[in-house]
Amino acid sequence: MKILVALSGGIDSSTVAHLLASQGHELVGVRFTLWSDPLAPALAEILPSKCCNAQTAARTQSVAKTLDIPLHIVNLEDEFKRNVVDPFLDGYRKGLTPNPCIGCNRTIKFGKLLELMKEFGCEKLATGHYARVAKERLPDGSDRHLLLEAVDRNKDQSYYLYGLTQEQLSNVIFPLGAMRKTEVYALAKNFQIPFDEHYRESQDLCFFPEKAPQEFLKRYLNDAMQPGEIVRKDGTVVGHHEGLPLYTVGQRRGLKIGGLKIPLEVVAKNPGANQLIVEEQGKERAATVQLKELRWVSWKPEENSTVPFECRTRSLSERLRGSINFTRDQGTFSFEHPQAPQAPGQSLVLYRGEEVVGGGVMM
């Protein structure tokens, strides 16, 4: 089979290429050049925790040369900036905490990769994601493709893939989805993929070098960094913030509120009044959360009915029980037990057993 392999230069994608080659498949490699912050401090640009650095670029070249496969370097800087970075900044400007990886997977990674798969005459697309796809035959003889969690739940990335379409899932394979990370490392050593004992996997957001986004936001949202009040829900002023984009709902550290015996956490933002709202840690609880931009992977429940599901509000967070009631692409998820306030802009993803059924953006 002729397969397009997405090569980031990390251990996972490199192992996928070697594994598929050992199985006799004809491979075509592709690596994206994505937008990265040109205003970032020069020294920070070489951090090993990011996927787009010199080390991963060299590993990609090494893998392609070792396997003797064609490697295409595709520049997507403009598309990435327009479809991922700009919405990320716009979300923070509006008081949200967006999750750019979900949109990136849908539009950039799997959107552009599937275009290239067809352009290069490949039958399938392979990536190093930790997730699984299963095919289910329907009574009418047609097939639908289910998105499943990875076997290694500590590395599972299916949360970020709930926005993929049936066409995308029908063309993709995830060779690592049924493996544990220890097995992948063992395979990498067996294939003699170059990495040392200090190897660090790519993590955090890829388009700025810092671990957290605050410094990046300061560089690009200077007009939104207006100091303001930190208040309790009753209006009591307890401190001052340095700009609303620097804070997120649920945040407990870094509030710089002194003289209080009771720890506080962010429970909301009020962009209109430029106020950060805090309450005693654990005091604020929400029974429901509103969702928009609902997407369903392979099937969807009946509209305007209450349907039980488990959900996650972060990629590897504890699953929460509850139910959803929705109309078209908007709905309400009701938690079985009230939860701490959720960060608007993040995604709530729905599960049925090991299957990812769908998800939406929290409002």
C-alpha positions as CSV (number, residue, x, y, z in Angstrom):
1,M,0.0,0.0,0.0
2,K,1.2,3.5,-0.8
3,I,1.0,5.6,2.4
4,L,1.6,9.3,3.1
5,V,3.4,9.6,6.5
6,A,3.3,12.8,8.4
7,L,6.9,13.3,9.8
8,S,7.3,15.8,12.5
9,G,10.7,14.6,13.5
10,G,9.6,13.2,16.8
11,I,10.1,9.7,18.0
12,D,6.4,8.8,17.4
13,S,6.2,9.7,13.7
14,S,9.7,8.4,13.1
15,T,8.7,5.0,14.5
16,V,5.5,5.0,12.4
17,A,7.6,5.4,9.3
18,H,10.0,2.6,10.2
19,L,7.2,0.3,11.2
20,L,5.2,0.8,8.0
21,A,8.4,0.4,5.9
22,S,9.2,-2.9,7.7
23,Q,5.7,-4.1,6.8
24,G,6.5,-3.6,3.1
25,H,4.5,-0.4,2.4
26,E,5.5,2.2,-0.1
27,L,6.0,5.5,1.8
28,V,5.9,9.2,1.0
29,G,7.0,11.5,3.8
30,V,5.8,15.0,4.4
31,R,6.8,17.6,7.0
32,F,5.1,21.0,7.5
33,T,6.9,24.3,8.1
34,L,4.5,26.1,10.4
35,W,4.4,29.7,11.6
36,S,6.4,30.3,14.8
37,D,6.6,33.5,16.7
38,P,9.2,35.8,15.0
39,L,9.1,38.1,18.1
40,A,10.2,35.4,20.5
41,P,13.4,35.7,22.4
42,A,16.2,34.2,20.3
43,L,17.5,31.9,23.1
44,A,14.0,30.5,23.7
45,E,13.6,29.3,20.1
46,I,15.9,26.3,20.7
47,L,13.9,24.8,23.5
48,P,13.7,21.0,23.0
49,S,10.0,20.8,24.1
50,K,8.8,22.1,20.8
51,C,8.3,20.1,17.7
52,C,9.6,22.6,15.1
53,N,13.3,22.8,16.0
54,A,16.6,21.9,14.3
55,Q,16.8,18.6,16.1
56,T,13.4,17.3,14.8
57,A,14.2,18.7,11.3
58,A,17.4,16.7,11.3
59,R,15.7,13.6,12.5
60,T,13.1,13.9,9.8
61,Q,15.9,14.0,7.1
62,S,17.7,11.1,8.7
63,V,14.5,8.9,8.7
64,A,13.8,9.7,5.1
65,K,17.3,9.0,4.0
66,T,17.5,5.7,6.0
67,L,14.3,4.5,4.6
68,D,15.1,5.9,1.1
69,I,11.7,7.6,0.8
70,P,10.8,10.9,-0.8
71,L,10.3,13.7,1.7
72,H,8.3,16.8,0.9
73,I,8.7,20.0,3.0
74,V,5.5,22.0,2.7
75,N,5.3,25.6,3.9
76,L,2.0,26.3,5.6
77,E,3.1,29.3,7.6
78,D,0.4,31.6,6.2
79,E,-2.4,29.0,6.5
80,F,-1.3,28.2,10.1
81,K,-1.2,31.8,11.1
82,R,-4.6,32.5,9.6
83,N,-6.4,29.4,10.8
84,V,-4.8,28.7,14.1
85,V,-2.8,31.6,15.6
86,D,-5.1,34.4,14.7
87,P,-8.3,32.7,16.1
88,F,-6.2,31.9,19.2
89,L,-5.3,35.5,19.8
90,D,-8.8,36.7,19.0
91,G,-10.3,34.2,21.5
92,Y,-8.0,35.6,24.3
93,R,-8.9,39.1,23.3
94,K,-12.6,38.2,23.9
95,G,-11.9,36.7,27.3
96,L,-11.8,33.1,26.2
97,T,-9.3,30.3,26.7
98,P,-9.2,28.7,23.2
99,N,-7.8,25.3,22.4
100,P,-5.9,25.8,19.0
101,C,-4.9,22.1,18.7
102,I,-8.4,21.0,17.9
103,G,-8.9,23.4,15.0
104,C,-5.3,22.7,13.8
105,N,-6.0,18.9,13.6
106,R,-9.2,19.5,11.6
107,T,-8.0,22.1,9.2
108,I,-4.2,22.0,9.0
109,K,-3.0,18.6,9.9
110,F,-5.7,16.3,8.6
111,G,-7.2,18.9,6.2
112,K,-4.0,19.6,4.2
113,L,-2.5,16.1,4.7
114,L,-5.5,14.5,3.1
115,E,-5.1,16.9,0.1
116,L,-1.5,15.9,-0.2
117,M,-2.4,12.2,0.2
118,K,-4.5,12.4,-2.9
119,E,-2.0,14.6,-4.8
120,F,0.8,12.1,-4.3
121,G,-1.4,9.2,-5.2
122,C,-1.4,7.6,-1.8
123,E,-4.1,5.3,-0.4
124,K,-3.8,6.2,3.2
125,L,-2.4,8.8,5.6
126,A,-0.5,7.7,8.7
127,T,0.4,9.8,11.7
128,G,1.9,9.3,15.1
129,H,-1.2,10.2,17.0
130,Y,-2.2,8.0,20.0
131,A,-5.8,7.2,19.0
132,R,-7.6,4.4,17.1
133,V,-10.1,4.1,14.3
134,A,-12.6,1.2,14.0
135,K,-14.9,0.5,11.1
136,E,-18.5,-0.5,11.7
137,R,-20.8,-2.1,9.1
138,L,-24.3,-0.7,9.2
139,P,-27.5,-2.6,8.3
140,D,-27.8,-0.9,5.0
141,G,-24.3,-2.3,4.0
142,S,-22.5,1.0,4.4
143,D,-19.6,1.6,6.8
144,R,-19.0,4.3,9.4
145,H,-15.7,4.9,11.2
146,L,-15.5,5.2,14.9
147,L,-12.9,7.2,16.8
148,L,-11.6,5.3,19.8
149,E,-9.2,6.2,22.7
150,A,-5.7,4.9,22.5
151,V,-4.7,1.8,24.5
152,D,-2.2,3.9,26.4
153,R,-4.6,6.2,28.2
154,N,-1.7,8.3,29.5
155,K,-0.8,9.3,26.0
156,D,-4.3,9.3,24.4
157,Q,-4.8,12.2,22.0
158,S,-8.4,11.3,20.9
159,Y,-9.7,14.3,22.8
160,Y,-8.1,16.6,20.2
161,L,-9.6,14.7,17.2
162,Y,-13.3,14.9,17.9
163,G,-13.6,17.4,15.1
164,L,-12.5,15.0,12.4
165,T,-15.0,14.0,9.7
166,Q,-16.0,10.6,8.4
167,E,-14.0,11.2,5.2
168,Q,-10.9,12.1,7.2
169,L,-11.2,9.1,9.5
170,S,-11.8,6.7,6.6
171,N,-8.4,7.7,5.1
172,V,-6.2,7.8,8.2
173,I,-4.4,5.1,10.2
174,F,-2.9,5.5,13.6
175,P,-0.3,2.7,14.0
176,L,0.6,3.6,17.6
177,G,-3.0,3.7,18.9
178,A,-2.8,0.1,20.1
179,M,0.6,0.4,21.6
180,R,2.0,1.7,24.9
181,K,4.6,4.3,24.9
182,T,7.2,1.9,26.3
183,E,6.6,-0.3,23.3
184,V,7.2,2.6,21.0
185,Y,10.5,3.5,22.6
186,A,11.5,-0.1,22.3
187,L,10.7,-0.1,18.6
188,A,12.6,3.2,18.1
189,K,15.7,1.7,19.6
190,N,15.3,-1.5,17.5
191,F,15.0,0.7,14.4
192,Q,18.0,2.7,15.5
193,I,16.1,6.0,15.4
194,P,18.5,8.6,16.7
195,F,17.6,10.0,20.1
196,D,19.4,10.3,23.4
197,E,18.4,9.7,27.0
198,H,17.6,13.3,27.5
199,Y,15.0,13.3,24.6
200,R,11.9,15.3,25.4
201,E,8.7,14.9,23.6
202,S,7.1,17.9,22.0
203,Q,4.6,19.5,24.3
204,D,2.6,22.6,24.9
205,L,1.6,24.8,22.0
206,C,4.0,24.7,19.1
207,F,4.0,28.3,17.8
208,F,5.7,30.0,20.7
209,P,8.6,28.8,22.7
210,E,7.4,29.3,26.3
211,K,5.6,26.7,28.3
212,A,2.7,29.0,29.1
213,P,1.1,31.5,26.7
214,Q,1.3,34.6,28.9
215,E,4.5,36.1,27.4
216,F,3.3,35.3,23.8
217,L,0.0,37.1,24.6
218,K,1.9,40.1,25.9
219,R,3.8,40.3,22.6
220,Y,0.7,40.3,20.4
221,L,-2.2,41.6,22.6
222,N,-0.5,44.7,24.0
223,D,-3.7,46.7,23.4
224,A,-5.7,44.3,25.5
225,M,-3.3,44.3,28.5
226,Q,-5.1,47.0,30.5
227,P,-4.7,46.6,34.2
228,G,-8.0,46.3,36.1
229,E,-9.7,45.2,39.3
230,I,-9.9,41.7,40.8
231,V,-13.3,41.5,42.5
232,R,-15.4,39.1,44.4
233,K,-18.9,38.3,43.1
234,D,-20.3,40.8,45.6
235,G,-18.2,43.6,44.1
236,T,-15.5,43.7,46.8
237,V,-12.2,44.6,45.3
238,V,-9.4,42.3,46.5
239,G,-6.6,43.1,44.1
240,H,-5.6,44.2,40.6
241,H,-4.8,42.2,37.5
242,E,-2.3,42.9,34.8
243,G,-4.6,42.3,31.8
244,L,-7.5,39.8,31.4
245,P,-5.9,37.7,28.6
246,L,-3.2,36.6,31.2
247,Y,-5.7,34.7,33.3
248,T,-8.1,31.8,32.8
249,V,-11.1,30.5,34.6
250,G,-10.0,28.0,37.3
251,Q,-6.6,29.6,37.8
252,R,-5.4,29.7,41.4
253,R,-1.8,30.6,41.2
254,G,-0.2,33.9,40.2
255,L,-3.1,36.1,41.2
256,K,-0.9,38.1,43.5
257,I,-3.6,38.7,46.1
258,G,-2.0,39.2,49.5
259,G,-3.4,39.4,53.0
260,L,-6.1,36.7,52.6
261,K,-6.2,33.5,54.6
262,I,-8.7,31.9,52.2
263,P,-7.3,30.8,48.8
264,L,-9.1,32.2,45.8
265,E,-9.6,31.0,42.2
266,V,-10.8,32.7,39.0
267,V,-14.4,31.9,38.4
268,A,-15.2,34.4,35.5
269,K,-14.1,37.4,33.5
270,N,-16.0,40.5,32.8
271,P,-14.4,42.1,29.7
272,G,-16.9,44.9,29.6
273,A,-15.8,46.2,33.0
274,N,-12.2,44.8,32.7
275,Q,-12.7,42.8,35.9
276,L,-11.4,39.5,36.9
277,I,-13.9,37.7,39.2
278,V,-12.6,35.4,42.0
279,E,-14.2,33.4,44.8
280,E,-13.1,31.1,47.5
281,Q,-11.4,28.0,46.1
282,G,-14.0,25.3,45.7
283,K,-17.0,27.5,46.6
284,E,-18.3,28.1,43.1
285,R,-20.0,25.1,41.4
286,A,-21.9,24.8,38.1
287,A,-24.5,22.2,37.4
288,T,-24.5,22.8,33.6
289,V,-22.3,24.2,30.8
290,Q,-23.5,25.6,27.5
291,L,-21.9,24.3,24.3
292,K,-21.6,25.7,20.8
293,E,-20.1,24.3,17.6
294,L,-21.1,20.8,18.4
295,R,-19.6,18.1,16.1
296,W,-20.4,14.4,16.0
297,V,-17.9,11.9,14.8
298,S,-19.9,9.0,13.4
299,W,-23.4,9.3,14.8
300,K,-25.4,11.7,16.8
301,P,-28.3,11.2,19.4
302,E,-31.7,12.5,18.9
303,E,-32.1,16.3,19.2
304,N,-34.1,17.8,22.0
305,S,-33.8,14.7,24.1
306,T,-31.7,14.1,27.2
307,V,-28.9,11.6,26.5
308,P,-26.4,10.3,29.1
309,F,-22.7,10.5,28.3
310,E,-19.3,10.8,30.0
311,C,-17.2,13.8,29.2
312,R,-13.8,15.4,29.6
313,T,-13.2,19.1,29.8
314,R,-9.5,18.7,29.3
315,S,-7.5,16.2,27.3
316,L,-6.5,13.8,30.1
317,S,-8.8,15.0,32.9
318,E,-11.1,12.7,34.9
319,R,-14.2,11.6,33.1
320,L,-17.4,13.2,34.4
321,R,-20.9,11.7,34.1
322,G,-23.8,13.7,32.9
323,S,-26.2,14.2,30.0
324,I,-26.6,16.4,26.9
325,N,-29.6,18.0,25.4
326,F,-28.9,19.8,22.1
327,T,-30.5,21.4,19.0
328,R,-28.4,21.6,15.8
329,D,-24.9,22.7,16.9
330,Q,-25.7,24.1,20.4
331,G,-26.6,22.4,23.6
332,T,-26.4,22.0,27.3
333,F,-24.4,19.5,29.2
334,S,-25.7,18.8,32.7
335,F,-23.2,17.3,35.2
336,E,-24.3,14.5,37.4
337,H,-22.4,16.3,40.2
338,P,-21.8,20.1,40.0
339,Q,-18.3,21.0,38.9
340,A,-15.9,23.9,39.3
341,P,-16.4,26.6,36.6
342,Q,-15.1,25.6,33.2
343,A,-13.0,27.9,31.0
344,P,-15.0,29.2,28.1
345,G,-13.3,28.5,24.8
346,Q,-12.1,25.0,25.9
347,S,-13.8,21.9,24.5
348,L,-16.1,19.4,26.2
349,V,-15.7,16.0,24.6
350,L,-18.3,13.2,24.8
351,Y,-17.5,9.5,25.3
352,R,-19.4,6.3,25.2
353,G,-17.1,3.7,26.6
354,E,-13.8,4.0,24.7
355,E,-15.5,5.7,21.8
356,V,-15.3,9.5,21.2
357,V,-18.8,10.4,20.1
358,G,-18.3,14.2,19.6
359,G,-17.8,17.4,21.4
360,G,-18.3,21.2,21.5
361,V,-16.8,24.4,22.7
362,M,-17.8,25.6,26.1
363,M,-19.4,29.0,26.3
